[in-house]
């Protein structure tokens, strides 16, 4: 994900590939959601992409999630900052 997806970088004159246009890189394993998570997954997807509700079921779509194991934040020169999943999930906004 990148701030290039917003107006931030354009507004500040940053090239989308510049480290000043912050990127977060997530890696981990993709797994199918279980029945308990299914309602939340469907709602989250269809709120953002309502047209997907009518996509053909014959394509065998399924709902999945990313179990994050590694996080890198690239927001300045000199390489990425490593953030643990615990730090990521326990952040508090000011």
Biotite code that builds the C-alpha atoms (Angstrom):
import biotite.structure as struc

atoms = struc.array([
    struc.Atom([0.000, 0.000, 0.000], chain_id="A", res_id=1, res_name="UNK", atom_name="CA", element="C"),
    struc.Atom([1.256, 3.453, -0.739], chain_id="A", res_id=2, res_name="UNK", atom_name="CA", element="C"),
    struc.Atom([0.402, 7.072, -0.117], chain_id="A", res_id=3, res_name="UNK", atom_name="CA", element="C"),
    struc.Atom([0.463, 7.289, -3.919], chain_id="A", res_id=4, res_name="UNK", atom_name="CA", element="C"),
    struc.Atom([-3.057, 5.831, -3.708], chain_id="A", res_id=5, res_name="UNK", atom_name="CA", element="C"),
    struc.Atom([-4.133, 9.111, -2.116], chain_id="A", res_id=6, res_name="UNK", atom_name="CA", element="C"),
    struc.Atom([-3.637, 12.756, -3.107], chain_id="A", res_id=7, res_name="UNK", atom_name="CA", element="C"),
    struc.Atom([-0.853, 13.202, -0.524], chain_id="A", res_id=8, res_name="UNK", atom_name="CA", element="C"),
    struc.Atom([2.152, 12.591, -2.803], chain_id="A", res_id=9, res_name="UNK", atom_name="CA", element="C"),
    struc.Atom([0.786, 14.589, -5.724], chain_id="A", res_id=10, res_name="UNK", atom_name="CA", element="C"),
    struc.Atom([-0.111, 17.445, -3.380], chain_id="A", res_id=11, res_name="UNK", atom_name="CA", element="C"),
    struc.Atom([3.466, 17.535, -2.016], chain_id="A", res_id=12, res_name="UNK", atom_name="CA", element="C"),
    struc.Atom([5.158, 16.999, -5.404], chain_id="A", res_id=13, res_name="UNK", atom_name="CA", element="C"),
    struc.Atom([6.543, 13.533, -4.517], chain_id="A", res_id=14, res_name="UNK", atom_name="CA", element="C"),
    struc.Atom([7.170, 10.965, -7.225], chain_id="A", res_id=15, res_name="UNK", atom_name="CA", element="C"),
    struc.Atom([5.053, 7.863, -6.449], chain_id="A", res_id=16, res_name="UNK", atom_name="CA", element="C"),
    struc.Atom([8.252, 5.749, -6.376], chain_id="A", res_id=17, res_name="UNK", atom_name="CA", element="C"),
    struc.Atom([10.078, 8.088, -3.984], chain_id="A", res_id=18, res_name="UNK", atom_name="CA", element="C"),
    struc.Atom([10.579, 6.869, -0.402], chain_id="A", res_id=19, res_name="UNK", atom_name="CA", element="C"),
    struc.Atom([9.018, 10.188, 0.642], chain_id="A", res_id=20, res_name="UNK", atom_name="CA", element="C"),
    struc.Atom([5.761, 8.810, -0.761], chain_id="A", res_id=21, res_name="UNK", atom_name="CA", element="C"),
    struc.Atom([5.452, 6.273, 2.053], chain_id="A", res_id=22, res_name="UNK", atom_name="CA", element="C"),
    struc.Atom([4.853, 2.592, 1.361], chain_id="A", res_id=23, res_name="UNK", atom_name="CA", element="C"),
    struc.Atom([3.891, -0.218, 3.699], chain_id="A", res_id=24, res_name="UNK", atom_name="CA", element="C"),
    struc.Atom([4.744, -3.735, 2.602], chain_id="A", res_id=25, res_name="UNK", atom_name="CA", element="C"),
    struc.Atom([2.938, -6.652, 4.236], chain_id="A", res_id=26, res_name="UNK", atom_name="CA", element="C"),
    struc.Atom([3.798, -10.318, 3.823], chain_id="A", res_id=27, res_name="UNK", atom_name="CA", element="C"),
    struc.Atom([2.429, -13.486, 5.321], chain_id="A", res_id=28, res_name="UNK", atom_name="CA", element="C"),
    struc.Atom([0.184, -16.395, 4.445], chain_id="A", res_id=29, res_name="UNK", atom_name="CA", element="C"),
    struc.Atom([-3.186, -16.205, 2.748], chain_id="A", res_id=30, res_name="UNK", atom_name="CA", element="C"),
    struc.Atom([-5.852, -18.487, 4.202], chain_id="A", res_id=31, res_name="UNK", atom_name="CA", element="C"),
    struc.Atom([-9.552, -18.934, 3.615], chain_id="A", res_id=32, res_name="UNK", atom_name="CA", element="C"),
    struc.Atom([-11.711, -17.292, 6.271], chain_id="A", res_id=33, res_name="UNK", atom_name="CA", element="C"),
    struc.Atom([-13.749, -19.557, 8.537], chain_id="A", res_id=34, res_name="UNK", atom_name="CA", element="C"),
    struc.Atom([-17.527, -19.419, 8.989], chain_id="A", res_id=35, res_name="UNK", atom_name="CA", element="C"),
    struc.Atom([-17.198, -17.076, 11.989], chain_id="A", res_id=36, res_name="UNK", atom_name="CA", element="C"),
    struc.Atom([-15.287, -14.547, 9.874], chain_id="A", res_id=37, res_name="UNK", atom_name="CA", element="C"),
    struc.Atom([-17.370, -14.947, 6.699], chain_id="A", res_id=38, res_name="UNK", atom_name="CA", element="C"),
    struc.Atom([-19.967, -12.233, 7.449], chain_id="A", res_id=39, res_name="UNK", atom_name="CA", element="C"),
    struc.Atom([-17.320, -9.637, 8.225], chain_id="A", res_id=40, res_name="UNK", atom_name="CA", element="C"),
    struc.Atom([-15.294, -10.589, 5.132], chain_id="A", res_id=41, res_name="UNK", atom_name="CA", element="C"),
    struc.Atom([-18.291, -10.327, 2.797], chain_id="A", res_id=42, res_name="UNK", atom_name="CA", element="C"),
    struc.Atom([-19.400, -7.008, 4.255], chain_id="A", res_id=43, res_name="UNK", atom_name="CA", element="C"),
    struc.Atom([-15.888, -5.532, 4.057], chain_id="A", res_id=44, res_name="UNK", atom_name="CA", element="C"),
    struc.Atom([-15.448, -6.549, 0.429], chain_id="A", res_id=45, res_name="UNK", atom_name="CA", element="C"),
    struc.Atom([-18.906, -5.666, -0.858], chain_id="A", res_id=46, res_name="UNK", atom_name="CA", element="C"),
    struc.Atom([-18.986, -2.239, 0.806], chain_id="A", res_id=47, res_name="UNK", atom_name="CA", element="C"),
    struc.Atom([-15.884, -1.295, -1.195], chain_id="A", res_id=48, res_name="UNK", atom_name="CA", element="C"),
    struc.Atom([-16.723, -3.275, -4.351], chain_id="A", res_id=49, res_name="UNK", atom_name="CA", element="C"),
    struc.Atom([-20.509, -3.777, -4.591], chain_id="A", res_id=50, res_name="UNK", atom_name="CA", element="C"),
    struc.Atom([-20.317, -4.986, -8.202], chain_id="A", res_id=51, res_name="UNK", atom_name="CA", element="C"),
    struc.Atom([-18.553, -8.127, -6.979], chain_id="A", res_id=52, res_name="UNK", atom_name="CA", element="C"),
    struc.Atom([-21.806, -9.395, -5.423], chain_id="A", res_id=53, res_name="UNK", atom_name="CA", element="C"),
    struc.Atom([-22.978, -10.349, -8.904], chain_id="A", res_id=54, res_name="UNK", atom_name="CA", element="C"),
    struc.Atom([-19.759, -11.931, -10.181], chain_id="A", res_id=55, res_name="UNK", atom_name="CA", element="C"),
    struc.Atom([-20.358, -15.509, -11.371], chain_id="A", res_id=56, res_name="UNK", atom_name="CA", element="C"),
    struc.Atom([-19.994, -18.142, -8.644], chain_id="A", res_id=57, res_name="UNK", atom_name="CA", element="C"),
    struc.Atom([-18.783, -20.565, -11.320], chain_id="A", res_id=58, res_name="UNK", atom_name="CA", element="C"),
    struc.Atom([-15.359, -18.878, -11.019], chain_id="A", res_id=59, res_name="UNK", atom_name="CA", element="C"),
    struc.Atom([-15.042, -20.477, -7.555], chain_id="A", res_id=60, res_name="UNK", atom_name="CA", element="C"),
    struc.Atom([-14.285, -17.254, -5.673], chain_id="A", res_id=61, res_name="UNK", atom_name="CA", element="C"),
    struc.Atom([-13.546, -17.548, -1.973], chain_id="A", res_id=62, res_name="UNK", atom_name="CA", element="C"),
    struc.Atom([-12.941, -15.166, 0.898], chain_id="A", res_id=63, res_name="UNK", atom_name="CA", element="C"),
    struc.Atom([-9.450, -15.066, 2.348], chain_id="A", res_id=64, res_name="UNK", atom_name="CA", element="C"),
    struc.Atom([-7.338, -13.091, 4.770], chain_id="A", res_id=65, res_name="UNK", atom_name="CA", element="C"),
    struc.Atom([-3.653, -12.274, 5.090], chain_id="A", res_id=66, res_name="UNK", atom_name="CA", element="C"),
    struc.Atom([-2.057, -13.579, 8.283], chain_id="A", res_id=67, res_name="UNK", atom_name="CA", element="C"),
    struc.Atom([0.677, -10.950, 8.549], chain_id="A", res_id=68, res_name="UNK", atom_name="CA", element="C"),
    struc.Atom([4.146, -12.143, 9.531], chain_id="A", res_id=69, res_name="UNK", atom_name="CA", element="C"),
    struc.Atom([6.352, -9.287, 8.261], chain_id="A", res_id=70, res_name="UNK", atom_name="CA", element="C"),
    struc.Atom([5.816, -5.543, 7.905], chain_id="A", res_id=71, res_name="UNK", atom_name="CA", element="C"),
    struc.Atom([8.158, -3.036, 6.317], chain_id="A", res_id=72, res_name="UNK", atom_name="CA", element="C"),
    struc.Atom([7.550, 0.712, 6.284], chain_id="A", res_id=73, res_name="UNK", atom_name="CA", element="C"),
    struc.Atom([9.436, 2.647, 3.630], chain_id="A", res_id=74, res_name="UNK", atom_name="CA", element="C"),
    struc.Atom([8.961, 6.332, 4.368], chain_id="A", res_id=75, res_name="UNK", atom_name="CA", element="C"),
    struc.Atom([12.395, 7.879, 3.963], chain_id="A", res_id=76, res_name="UNK", atom_name="CA", element="C"),
    struc.Atom([15.802, 7.180, 2.429], chain_id="A", res_id=77, res_name="UNK", atom_name="CA", element="C"),
    struc.Atom([18.056, 4.569, 4.030], chain_id="A", res_id=78, res_name="UNK", atom_name="CA", element="C"),
    struc.Atom([15.902, 1.467, 3.860], chain_id="A", res_id=79, res_name="UNK", atom_name="CA", element="C"),
    struc.Atom([12.706, 0.236, 5.444], chain_id="A", res_id=80, res_name="UNK", atom_name="CA", element="C"),
    struc.Atom([11.752, 0.224, 9.089], chain_id="A", res_id=81, res_name="UNK", atom_name="CA", element="C"),
    struc.Atom([10.684, -3.172, 10.408], chain_id="A", res_id=82, res_name="UNK", atom_name="CA", element="C"),
    struc.Atom([7.458, -3.272, 12.408], chain_id="A", res_id=83, res_name="UNK", atom_name="CA", element="C"),
    struc.Atom([6.315, -6.418, 14.198], chain_id="A", res_id=84, res_name="UNK", atom_name="CA", element="C"),
    struc.Atom([2.717, -7.587, 13.758], chain_id="A", res_id=85, res_name="UNK", atom_name="CA", element="C"),
    struc.Atom([2.248, -6.996, 17.492], chain_id="A", res_id=86, res_name="UNK", atom_name="CA", element="C"),
    struc.Atom([3.323, -3.357, 17.158], chain_id="A", res_id=87, res_name="UNK", atom_name="CA", element="C"),
    struc.Atom([1.113, -2.947, 14.099], chain_id="A", res_id=88, res_name="UNK", atom_name="CA", element="C"),
    struc.Atom([-2.017, -4.314, 15.771], chain_id="A", res_id=89, res_name="UNK", atom_name="CA", element="C"),
    struc.Atom([-1.421, -2.501, 19.076], chain_id="A", res_id=90, res_name="UNK", atom_name="CA", element="C"),
    struc.Atom([-0.923, 1.000, 17.685], chain_id="A", res_id=91, res_name="UNK", atom_name="CA", element="C"),
    struc.Atom([-2.852, 3.797, 19.348], chain_id="A", res_id=92, res_name="UNK", atom_name="CA", element="C"),
    struc.Atom([-3.787, 6.879, 17.371], chain_id="A", res_id=93, res_name="UNK", atom_name="CA", element="C"),
    struc.Atom([-3.115, 10.318, 18.824], chain_id="A", res_id=94, res_name="UNK", atom_name="CA", element="C"),
])
